[in-house]
Amino acid sequence: FNRAEGRTSCSSCPVRTKTMSLTAVNASDCQCAVGSFNVEGCTGQRCFPCPLGMFCGGGRNPPLSRAGFWTDNKLWINGTEADVTECNYRALRDNCAGLERFEDSDLGYRTLPGLVTGEDCRLASSNYSHVLIDDSQCKEGYQGRFCTACADGAARSFDESCEKCTGEHPALFFFALVFVFTVFAQLVKVFIERRAEHFLVLEWGQCFNMLTYFTWPMPAVTKFFASSLSLLNFNFNFLPWACYGLQVSSVAQRCLLASLPPFLAGILFSSFELQRRWVLHKLQQGLELDSIWPPPWQGIMNSSAFREVNAAAYKQEVEQKETEGAGRGDKSEKEDAEKEATTESSERRGVNSHFLTWKNSLCEYHLRLGLVLYDMLLVVALTNSLQLVKCRKFADEQSDLEAIPDVVCWTPQHIGLLAVGSLTGMCHALLFPSFIMHSLGYSFLKAELQDPHFVMGFSEFYLIYESKYWWWYFTVLVRRIGFVFAAVFLTSYGYLQITVAFLITATSMFSATYFRPYKDNRYNILESFLHTVTALCVLMSAATSMQMTTARAVDHSQQGPVLLVVASLSSVAFIVISFSHNIRPFVLHRDFHLQYHRLKGLIVKRLHPRFIAAITIMVRWAAALQQRALASSLFKYHEFPFETGNDAFAQNATKKTADVRR
């Protein structure tokens, strides 16, 4: 700029600034150059380098987010410096579209919100837009902090993505709701049976679904498969609630799921106490235990142990009456009165014995159900409890929208959620397992002192395990907690998440081989196979979908060898684990081999010799063609003289070719 007319020299603008015209006469005309900004948005102010993940168009314009980053642009416009955050939570880099979503690759312009045409939007223009709302940096269908909330007219899908509402009739939504809850009820009914294969699938499905919480992006097929298992983790987003005005905030969902196990456990044991008091009250009124419950409920409320004891008591009573009837003529009236009193006392003792047997059976049933609920809800409650502990350090006008983290630090809402999460975590880690183990030990001790057969009946719950059950249960617990910890607390370390997931999976796979916890060896092989599938999916996703924010990207030319190595190692590991067990899945039944050889001989016998010869010739021809193609490619790229700079050899070759043509 030049402060006076007629001067031949110009004064330089401060660092990272320049003037926009040749007639600038003051330092206040110096504006930030492209690649710099100032917080106040005024000319003549100090300019700072553009933050990482932002684009600074210079002038008075605020920084704009690039793809994969998010910032609160309103803070920049209002003269307050904002934090720039990487959208790396749950693979949301694609949601933060940033400035690149307005790119016009054909014209080289970027049309931003609030502008009508694209001619004034060239990056070097002084009219570069400074009006940019927060939603403009998000992909279509997303809005809010870190672009995690669904925009108006979009609903959350089961894979945590936002999809546009299709405008279907509410009746279809009602039928879908009935279907989903029916499937969920059937799943709960199946898993309450506590069969070994059900427990394996449940535990593995919950851990595999936790991979969708990881930072690194997954291939579409793997993500769809992992997201489809979210029903095992009580995902409410299987239906488009927001499209029908039924959207529930994520904070409310997490509070519900975090407090679900203690709530259900309290209801379970409260119902046991109410049933016990109700039955005792009815027995004191003179009713029999069989007549307390309605007929449809008797099969549920009266256990098999009680029915056996009741049948034995009834048989003994019938025999006693027959004996008394044979010699009643020789009895006196006084003896009859004493016998009636004795019979009444024995009946009272029998009722008490029946009540104690029923109470012990009911306690066993509730204890089993409590263990099943604890196993089913462990991953769900831990994940939601730990997420409630996280908070963000600054607030804005859109703090009511769903975001990661959800709440502002040290507000009444955050303190309340922190209390809920802490109490739930303590319940999972200490209180509920301690109560279960205390009840188990007390029940075993009491049963052992009273009835040894009760011990055998109660221990049927653990017969699927061998003597190494407790070590194996500890391994399963560490695996589930490890997946939750990596998903919640390592959101900024995608490469570390992959490493932790692979190490946990590999450790569990070889622990299953060593402990062999299940008596039926097919379950041990199923356990090893499921962990092999998990390790394979983790490595394939890491090899094909890595981005610079998580680890070094794998080039397309390297994906084939990487996948081949991963598949080979996984196959070898699975074969070694399978052959280390007594029952080998690759050793087929003898009848199968006989049928296979019989079918093979029949096919060879029916095929014509000329057909077999033609197939053989085609295979040999294809192999020869492949060898020729390989040789020609080597000659073209490595031995061709024109590419090596051998001009003399090239001239001789051209001369010989001309002589041959003559």
C-alpha positions in Angstrom: 0.0 0.0 0.0 1.0 3.6 -0.5 0.0 6.3 2.0 0.7 9.3 -0.3 0.3 9.9 -4.0 3.3 10.2 -6.3 5.6 7.9 -4.2 7.4 5.3 -6.1 7.8 2.8 -3.2 5.1 0.9 -1.4 4.9 -0.3 2.2 4.6 -4.0 2.9 1.6 -5.4 4.6 2.1 -7.4 7.8 2.8 -11.1 7.7 0.1 -13.3 6.1 -1.8 -10.2 4.8 -2.2 -8.5 1.4 -4.3 -5.8 -0.2 -7.1 -6.6 -2.6 -6.5 -3.6 -4.9 -3.7 -1.6 -6.4 -5.1 1.7 -4.9 -4.7 0.7 -1.2 -3.5 3.7 0.8 -3.5 2.4 4.4 -2.5 -0.6 6.5 -6.1 -1.2 7.4 -6.6 -2.2 3.7 -4.4 -5.2 4.3 -6.5 -8.3 4.7 -5.6 -11.9 5.5 -4.2 -13.8 2.6 -5.5 -17.2 1.5 -4.4 -19.7 4.2 -4.8 -17.3 7.1 -7.5 -15.7 9.2 -8.2 -13.4 12.1 -10.7 -14.0 14.8 -12.3 -10.5 14.7 -12.9 -10.7 10.9 -11.7 -7.1 10.5 -9.0 -5.7 8.2 -5.7 -4.5 9.6 -5.7 -7.1 12.3 -3.1 -9.8 12.9 -3.7 -13.0 10.9 -3.0 -16.5 12.1 -2.2 -19.7 10.2 -5.2 -21.7 9.1 -5.9 -24.5 11.6 -5.5 -28.1 10.6 -8.7 -29.4 9.0 -9.9 -26.0 7.9 -9.9 -23.9 4.8 -9.1 -20.2 5.1 -10.1 -18.2 2.1 -8.5 -15.0 3.4 -10.1 -11.6 3.7 -12.6 -11.2 6.4 -13.9 -14.7 6.0 -14.0 -17.2 8.9 -12.3 -20.6 8.5 -14.4 -23.3 6.9 -14.4 -27.0 7.7 -12.9 -29.5 5.3 -14.2 -33.0 4.9 -13.6 -35.1 8.0 -13.6 -32.1 10.4 -16.2 -30.2 12.3 -16.2 -26.8 13.9 -18.9 -24.3 15.1 -18.8 -21.7 12.4 -21.1 -19.4 14.3 -18.3 -18.9 16.9 -15.9 -17.9 14.2 -18.4 -15.4 12.7 -19.1 -13.9 16.1 -15.5 -13.3 16.7 -14.7 -16.2 19.0 -12.2 -18.8 18.2 -13.7 -22.3 18.1 -12.2 -25.7 18.5 -11.6 -27.9 15.4 -12.6 -31.5 16.0 -12.0 -34.5 13.8 -15.1 -36.4 13.0 -13.6 -39.8 13.9 -16.3 -41.1 16.2 -18.0 -44.3 15.0 -16.6 -43.8 11.5 -18.4 -40.5 10.9 -15.8 -39.0 8.6 -18.2 -39.3 5.7 -20.9 -37.4 7.6 -18.7 -34.3 8.0 -18.7 -33.5 4.3 -17.3 -30.0 4.9 -16.4 -27.5 2.1 -15.9 -30.3 -0.4 -19.6 -31.0 -0.7 -20.0 -27.7 -2.6 -17.2 -28.5 -5.1 -18.0 -28.2 -8.8 -15.3 -30.3 -10.4 -16.2 -29.1 -13.9 -16.0 -25.3 -13.3 -13.7 -25.1 -10.4 -16.2 -23.1 -8.3 -17.7 -23.6 -4.9 -21.3 -22.3 -4.4 -21.9 -21.9 -0.6 -25.2 -21.5 1.2 -26.7 -18.0 0.8 -25.2 -17.4 -2.7 -27.2 -17.4 -5.9 -24.6 -17.9 -8.5 -21.2 -19.5 -8.7 -19.3 -16.8 -10.5 -18.5 -14.8 -7.3 -17.4 -17.9 -5.4 -13.9 -18.4 -6.8 -11.5 -19.2 -4.0 -9.3 -16.1 -4.7 -12.3 -13.7 -4.8 -12.8 -11.0 -2.3 -16.5 -11.8 -2.2 -15.9 -15.2 -0.7 -18.9 -16.0 1.5 -18.7 -15.3 5.2 -22.2 -16.5 5.8 -22.1 -20.2 6.6 -24.5 -22.1 8.9 -23.4 -25.2 10.8 -25.5 -27.6 8.8 -23.8 -26.7 5.6 -20.7 -28.7 6.6 -22.7 -31.9 7.1 -23.7 -34.5 4.6 -27.2 -34.5 3.4 -29.5 -35.9 6.1 -27.2 -34.9 9.0 -26.9 -31.9 11.3 -25.8 -30.8 14.7 -22.5 -31.2 16.6 -20.0 -33.4 14.7 -22.9 -34.1 12.2 -24.2 -36.9 14.4 -27.9 -35.8 14.6 -30.4 -36.6 11.9 -31.8 -33.6 10.0 -35.5 -32.9 9.7 -37.1 -35.5 7.5 -34.5 -38.2 8.3 -34.5 -40.9 10.9 -31.9 -43.0 12.5 -31.3 -46.5 11.0 -30.2 -49.6 12.8 -26.6 -49.1 11.5 -26.6 -45.6 13.1 -26.9 -43.8 9.8 -29.6 -41.2 8.9 -32.0 -42.1 6.1 -34.7 -40.0 4.6 -38.3 -40.7 5.6 -40.2 -42.4 2.8 -43.6 -41.2 3.8 -45.1 -44.6 4.3 -48.5 -45.1 5.9 -48.4 -45.3 9.8 -50.1 -48.7 9.6 -47.0 -50.2 8.1 -45.0 -48.8 11.0 -47.4 -50.4 13.4 -47.1 -53.8 11.8 -43.3 -53.4 11.7 -43.3 -52.5 15.4 -45.3 -55.6 16.2 -42.9 -57.7 14.2 -39.8 -56.3 15.8 -41.1 -56.8 19.3 -42.3 -60.3 18.5 -38.8 -61.2 17.3 -37.3 -59.6 20.3 -39.6 -61.5 22.7 -38.7 -64.8 21.0 -35.0 -64.0 21.3 -35.4 -63.4 25.1 -37.4 -66.6 25.4 -34.7 -68.6 23.6 -31.8 -67.1 25.6 -33.5 -67.6 28.9 -33.3 -71.4 28.3 -29.6 -70.9 28.8 -28.4 -73.4 26.3 -24.8 -73.4 25.4 -25.1 -72.5 21.7 -27.6 -69.7 22.5 -25.2 -68.2 25.1 -22.3 -68.5 22.6 -24.2 -66.7 19.8 -25.5 -64.0 22.2 -22.1 -63.2 23.7 -20.3 -63.2 20.3 -23.0 -61.2 18.6 -22.9 -58.4 21.2 -19.1 -58.2 21.0 -19.2 -58.2 17.2 -21.8 -55.4 17.1 -19.4 -53.3 19.3 -17.2 -53.1 16.2 -19.7 -50.6 14.8 -18.7 -48.2 17.6 -15.0 -48.2 16.5 -13.5 -45.3 14.7 -12.1 -47.0 11.7 -14.6 -47.4 8.8 -15.7 -50.8 7.7 -16.6 -52.2 4.3 -20.3 -52.0 3.5 -20.9 -55.8 3.8 -19.1 -56.1 7.2 -20.9 -53.0 8.6 -24.3 -54.3 7.5 -23.6 -57.6 9.1 -22.3 -56.1 12.4 -25.2 -53.6 12.5 -27.8 -56.3 12.0 -26.7 -57.8 15.3 -27.5 -54.6 17.1 -30.9 -56.1 18.2 -28.8 -58.2 20.6 -27.7 -55.0 22.2 -31.2 -53.6 22.5 -30.9 -51.1 19.7 -34.1 -49.0 19.5 -33.3 -47.7 16.0 -34.6 -50.7 14.1 -37.6 -48.6 13.2 -37.8 -45.0 11.9 -39.3 -43.4 15.0 -38.5 -39.9 14.0 -40.5 -40.2 10.8 -43.7 -40.6 12.9 -42.9 -38.1 15.6 -41.7 -40.6 18.2 -38.0 -39.7 18.3 -36.3 -40.3 21.7 -33.1 -38.5 22.6 -30.0 -40.5 22.9 -29.5 -39.4 26.5 -32.9 -40.8 27.5 -32.1 -44.1 25.7 -28.7 -44.4 27.4 -30.2 -43.7 30.8 -32.8 -46.4 30.3 -30.4 -49.0 29.1 -27.8 -48.1 31.7 -30.3 -48.6 34.6 -32.1 -51.6 33.0 -30.2 -54.5 34.8 -30.5 -53.1 38.3 -34.1 -52.2 37.6 -35.0 -55.7 36.3 -33.0 -57.4 39.1 -35.0 -55.3 41.7 -38.3 -56.3 40.1 -37.2 -59.9 39.9 -36.3 -60.3 43.6 -39.2 -58.1 44.7 -41.6 -60.4 42.8 -40.0 -63.4 44.6 -40.6 -61.8 48.0 -44.2 -60.9 47.1 -44.9 -64.4 45.9 -43.4 -65.9 49.1 -45.5 -63.7 51.3 -48.7 -64.3 49.3 -48.3 -68.1 49.4 -47.4 -68.1 53.1 -50.5 -66.0 53.8 -52.8 -68.3 51.9 -51.3 -71.4 53.6 -52.0 -69.8 57.0 -55.7 -69.4 55.9 -55.9 -73.2 55.5 -55.6 -73.4 51.7 -53.5 -76.1 50.0 -50.6 -75.2 47.9 -52.2 -76.6 44.7 -55.3 -74.5 45.1 -53.6 -71.1 45.6 -52.8 -70.5 41.9 -55.2 -70.7 39.0 -55.0 -73.9 37.0 -53.1 -72.2 34.0 -50.4 -70.9 36.5 -49.9 -74.1 38.4 -47.5 -75.6 35.9 -45.4 -72.4 36.2 -45.5 -71.6 39.9 -45.3 -75.2 41.2 -41.9 -76.7 40.5 -41.2 -80.4 39.6 -39.5 -80.9 43.0 -42.7 -79.8 44.8 -44.9 -82.1 42.7 -42.7 -85.1 43.5 -42.8 -84.3 47.2 -46.5 -83.7 47.1 -47.1 -87.0 45.3 -45.0 -88.9 47.8 -46.9 -87.3 50.7 -50.2 -88.1 49.1 -49.1 -91.8 48.7 -48.0 -92.0 52.3 -51.3 -90.5 53.4 -53.4 -93.0 51.4 -51.4 -95.9 52.8 -51.8 -94.6 56.3 -55.6 -94.2 55.9 -55.9 -97.8 54.6 -54.0 -99.1 57.6 -56.1 -97.1 59.9 -59.3 -98.4 58.3 -58.3 -102.0 58.8 -58.0 -101.7 62.5 -60.4 -99.0 63.3 -63.0 -101.3 64.9 -60.6 -102.1 67.8 -59.9 -98.4 68.6 -61.5 -96.5 71.3 -62.9 -92.9 70.9 -60.0 -91.5 73.0 -57.5 -93.0 70.7 -59.4 -91.6 67.7 -59.2 -88.1 69.1 -55.5 -88.5 69.7 -55.0 -89.8 66.2 -56.8 -86.8 64.7 -54.7 -84.4 66.6 -51.5 -86.2 65.5 -52.8 -86.2 61.9 -53.5 -82.5 62.0 -50.0 -81.8 63.3 -48.4 -84.0 60.7 -50.5 -82.3 58.0 -49.3 -78.9 59.3 -45.7 -80.2 59.2 -46.3 -81.5 55.7 -47.6 -78.1 54.5 -44.6 -76.4 56.0 -42.3 -78.9 54.3 -44.1 -78.3 51.0 -43.9 -74.6 51.4 -40.1 -74.8 52.1 -39.6 -77.0 49.0 -41.6 -74.6 46.8 -39.7 -71.6 48.2 -36.3 -73.2 47.5 -37.4 -74.1 44.0 -38.7 -70.5 43.4 -35.5 -69.1 44.7 -33.5 -71.3 42.3 -35.7 -70.2 39.4 -35.3 -66.5 40.2 -31.6 -66.9 40.7 -31.2 -68.5 37.3 -33.3 -65.8 35.6 -31.2 -63.1 37.4 -28.0 -64.7 36.0 -29.4 -64.8 32.5 -30.5 -61.1 32.7 -27.1 -60.1 33.9 -25.4 -61.9 31.1 -27.7 -60.5 28.4 -27.5 -56.9 29.6 -23.9 -56.7 30.7 -22.5 -55.3 27.4 -25.5 -53.1 26.9 -25.5 -51.5 30.3 -21.7 -51.0 30.5 -21.6 -49.3 27.1 -24.3 -46.9 27.9 -23.1 -46.3 31.4 -19.6 -45.4 30.3 -20.9 -43.1 27.5 -22.8 -41.2 30.1 -19.6 -40.3 31.9 -18.2 -38.5 28.8 -19.0 -34.8 28.3 -18.0 -31.9 26.1 -16.2 -28.7 27.4 -18.1 -26.0 25.6 -21.8 -25.4 24.7 -23.6 -23.7 21.9 -27.1 -23.0 20.6 -27.4 -26.6 19.3 -26.5 -28.4 22.5 -30.0 -29.9 22.6 -29.3 -31.9 19.5 -27.8 -35.3 19.7 -24.1 -35.2 19.7 -21.0 -37.1 20.8 -20.5 -36.4 23.7 -24.1 -35.6 24.6 -23.9 -33.2 27.5 -21.9 -30.3 28.7 -19.4 -30.9 31.5 -20.4 -30.3 35.1 -23.9 -29.2 34.6 -26.8 -30.6 36.7 -27.7 -32.9 33.8 -24.1 -34.2 33.5 -23.8 -34.7 37.3 -27.0 -36.7 37.3 -25.9 -38.9 34.4 -22.5 -39.3 36.0 -24.2 -40.6 39.2 -26.4 -43.0 37.1 -23.4 -44.3 35.2 -21.3 -44.7 38.3 -23.9 -46.6 40.2 -24.7 -48.8 37.3 -21.0 -49.6 36.8 -20.6 -50.4 40.5 -23.6 -52.6 40.3 -22.1 -54.5 37.4 -18.6 -54.7 38.8 -19.3 -55.4 42.5 -22.8 -55.4 43.9 -24.8 -57.6 41.6 -22.1 -60.3 41.1 -21.4 -60.3 44.8 -25.1 -60.8 45.6 -25.4 -63.6 43.0 -22.3 -65.4 44.4 -23.5 -65.0 48.0 -26.9 -66.4 47.0 -25.2 -69.3 45.2 -23.0 -70.2 48.1 -25.8 -69.9 50.6 -28.1 -72.0 48.5 -25.5 -74.7 48.1 -24.7 -74.7 51.8 -28.3 -74.9 52.8 -29.2 -77.5 50.3 -26.2 -79.6 51.2 -27.2 -79.6 54.9 -30.8 -80.5 54.0 -31.1 -82.5 50.8 -28.1 -83.7 48.7 -30.5 -84.2 45.7 -31.2 -80.5 45.6 -27.5 -79.9 45.0 -27.5 -82.1 41.9 -30.7 -80.4 40.6 -29.3 -76.9 41.2 -25.9 -77.7 39.6 -27.5 -78.7 36.3 -27.3 -75.1 35.5 -23.5 -75.4 35.3 -23.2 -78.9 33.8 -22.3 -77.4 30.4 -19.0 -76.3 31.9 -16.0 -78.3 33.0 -13.8 -77.8 36.1 -12.2 -74.8 34.3 -15.4 -72.9 34.2 -14.4 -70.0 36.4 -11.2 -69.3 34.5 -13.1 -69.4 31.3 -15.9 -67.2 32.7 -13.2 -64.7 33.7 -11.8 -64.8 30.1 -15.3 -64.1 28.7 -15.8 -61.2 31.1 -12.5 -59.6 30.2 -13.3 -60.0 26.5 -16.7 -58.2 26.8 -15.3 -55.5 29.0 -12.3 -55.0 26.6 -14.6 -54.5 23.6 -16.7 -51.9 25.5 -13.6 -50.1 26.8 -12.1 -49.9 23.3 -15.3 -48.6 21.8 -16.0 -45.9 24.4 -12.6 -44.6 25.5 -10.4 -45.1 22.4 -12.5 -43.1 19.9 -9.5 -40.9 19.0 -7.1 -43.9 18.4 -8.5 -45.9 15.6 -5.3 -47.9 15.1 -5.2 -48.7 18.8 -8.8 -49.8 18.7 -8.0 -52.3 15.9 -5.0 -53.6 17.8 -7.0 -54.1 21.0 -9.9 -55.8 19.2 -7.5 -58.2 17.4 -5.5 -59.0 20.6 -8.7 -59.7 22.6 -10.1 -61.9 19.8 -6.8 -63.8 19.4 -6.5 -64.3 23.1 -10.1 -65.6 23.4 -9.6 -67.9 20.5 -6.5 -69.6 21.9 -8.1 -69.6 25.4 -11.0 -71.5 24.1 -8.6 -74.0 22.6 -6.7 -74.4 25.9 -9.6 -74.4 28.4 -12.2 -76.2 26.3 -14.9 -75.2 28.8 -17.8 -77.0 27.3 -18.4 -80.7 27.7 -19.8 -81.0 24.2 -16.8 -80.4 22.1 -18.9 -79.0 19.2 -19.4 -75.9 21.3 -15.7 -75.5 21.7 -15.2 -75.7 18.0 -18.1 -73.2 17.4 -16.4 -70.8 19.9 -13.1 -71.0 18.0 -14.8 -70.6 14.7 -16.7 -67.4 15.8 -13.5 -65.8 17.1 -11.8 -66.7 13.8 -14.5 -64.9 11.9 -14.2 -61.8 14.1 -10.4 -61.7 13.7 -10.8 -62.1 9.9 -13.3 -59.2 9.7 -11.1 -57.0 11.9 -8.0 -57.6 9.7 -9.9 -57.3 6.4 -11.5 -54.0 7.5 -8.1 -52.7 8.7 -6.5 -53.6 5.4 -9.2 -52.3 3.0 -10.7 -49.3 4.8 -7.9 -47.6 6.7 -7.6 -43.8 6.3 -4.9 -41.4 7.2 -6.5 -40.6 10.5 -6.2 -44.1 11.8 -3.2 -45.7 10.2 -1.2 -45.8 6.9 -3.5 -46.4 4.0 -3.0 -49.6 2.0 -2.5 -49.0 -1.7 -4.8 -50.8 -4.1 -2.0 -52.8 -5.5 -1.3 -54.1 -1.9 -4.8 -55.1 -1.0 -4.7 -58.4 -2.8 -1.6 -59.7 -1.0 -2.8 -58.4 2.3 -6.1 -60.1 2.0 -4.4 -63.3 0.9 -2.1 -63.3 3.9 -5.0 -62.5 6.2 -7.2 -65.3 4.8 -4.3 -67.8 4.9 -3.3 -67.0 8.5 -6.9 -67.2 9.6 -7.5 -70.5 7.8 -4.4 -72.0 9.3 -5.3 -70.8 12.8 -8.8 -72.3 12.5 -7.5 -75.6 11.2 -5.0 -75.9 14.0 -7.6 -75.1 16.6 -10.1 -77.5 15.1 -7.6 -80.4 14.9 -6.5 -79.8 18.5 -9.9 -80.9 19.7 -11.1 -84.5 20.0 -14.0 -84.0 17.6 -12.6 -82.7 14.3 -15.0 -81.0 11.9 -13.0 -82.1 8.9 -13.2 -85.8 9.7 -16.4 -86.7 7.9 -18.6 -89.7 8.5 -17.7 -93.0 6.7 -21.0 -93.1 4.9 -20.3 -89.7 3.4 -17.0 -90.8 2.0 -18.7 -93.9 0.5 -21.4 -91.8 -1.2 -18.8 -89.3 -2.4 -16.6 -92.0 -4.1 -19.7 -93.6 -5.6 -21.0 -90.3 -7.1 -17.5 -89.5 -8.4 -17.2 -92.9 -10.1 -20.7 -92.5 -11.6 -19.8 -89.1 -13.1 -16.6 -90.3 -14.6 -18.3 -93.3 -16.1 -21.1 -91.3 -17.7 -18.8 -88.6 -19.2 -17.7 -89.2 -22.8 -13.9 -89.5 -23.3 -14.0 -86.8 -26.0 -15.6 -84.4 -23.5 -12.9 -85.0 -21.0 -10.2 -84.6 -23.7 -11.7 -81.3 -24.8 -11.7 -80.0 -21.2 -8.1 -81.0 -20.8 -7.0 -79.3 -24.0 -8.9 -76.1 -23.0 -7.1 -76.0 -19.6 -3.7 -76.5 -21.2 -4.5 -73.8 -23.8 -5.5 -71.3 -21.1 -2.3 -72.0 -19.2 -0.2 -71.5 -22.3 -2.0 -68.2 -23.1 -1.4 -67.0 -19.6 2.3 -67.7 -19.9 2.5 -65.9 -23.3 0.7 -62.8 -21.8 3.1 -62.8 -18.9 6.2 -63.0 -21.2 4.9 -60.2 -23.4 4.3 -57.9 -20.4 7.8 -58.5 -19.2 9.2 -57.7 -22.6 7.1 -54.6 -23.0 8.0 -53.0 -19.7 11.5 -54.2 -19.1 13.3 -55.2 -22.2 11.9 -53.1 -25.0 14.9 -51.2 -26.5 13.1 -47.9 -27.3 12.4 -47.4 -23.6 15.9 -48.1 -22.5 17.4 -45.4 -24.7 19.4 -47.8 -27.0 19.0 -45.7 -30.2 21.6 -47.7 -32.2 19.7 -50.9 -31.6 16.4 -49.2 -32.4 17.9 -47.9 -35.8 19.2 -51.4 -36.7 15.8 -52.9 -35.9 14.0 -50.4 -38.0 16.4 -51.0 -40.9 16.0 -54.8 -40.8 12.2 -54.3 -40.8 12.4 -52.2 -43.9 14.6 -54.7 -45.7 12.2 -57.5 -44.9 9.3 -55.5 -46.3 11.3 -54.9 -49.5 
